[in-house]
Amino acid sequence: MKPNKEKGITLIALVITIIVLLILAGVAIATLTGDNGVLTKAVSAKEKTETARETEEKN
């Protein structure tokens, strides 16, 4: 019987894929929660919009 080397290659490909996905997830989470992340900028934009709206209503 021939040894089946395809299972070994498939397992290595699976492990590499999982590692790449974990790295991408880490980068995405860091981008969202960082000091200059998307969420921080969204909150800042909301505050500026509210301030501008209040200023415009006073004028």
C-alpha positions in Angstrom: 0.0 0.0 0.0 1.1 3.5 -0.8 1.5 6.0 2.2 -1.0 8.8 1.9 1.0 12.0 1.9 -2.0 14.1 0.9 -3.4 14.1 4.4 -0.2 15.6 5.8 -0.2 18.4 3.2 -3.9 19.1 3.9 -3.2 19.3 7.7 -0.3 21.7 7.2 -2.5 23.9 4.9 -5.3 23.9 7.6 -2.9 24.9 10.3 -1.4 27.7 8.1 -4.9 28.9 7.3 -5.9 29.0 10.9 -2.8 31.0 11.8 -3.4 33.5 9.1 -7.0 34.0 10.2 -5.9 34.5 13.8 -3.4 37.2 12.7 -6.1 38.9 10.6 -8.5 38.9 13.5 -5.9 40.4 15.8 -5.2 43.2 13.3 -8.9 43.9 12.9 -9.5 44.0 16.7 -6.5 46.3 17.2 -7.8 48.6 14.5 -11.2 48.9 16.0 -10.1 49.3 19.6 -6.9 51.3 19.3 -6.3 54.9 20.3 -6.9 56.0 16.7 -9.2 53.2 15.9 -12.5 53.3 14.0 -14.6 53.4 17.2 -12.7 56.2 18.7 -13.0 58.3 15.6 -16.7 57.6 15.4 -17.3 58.8 18.9 -15.2 61.9 18.2 -17.2 62.6 15.1 -20.5 62.2 16.9 -19.4 64.7 19.6 -18.3 67.2 17.0 -21.6 66.9 15.1 -23.6 67.5 18.2 -21.5 70.5 19.1 -21.9 71.9 15.6 -25.6 71.3 15.7 -26.0 73.2 19.0 -23.9 76.1 17.7 -26.0 76.3 14.6 -29.2 76.3 16.6 -28.0 79.2 18.7 -27.2 81.2 15.7 
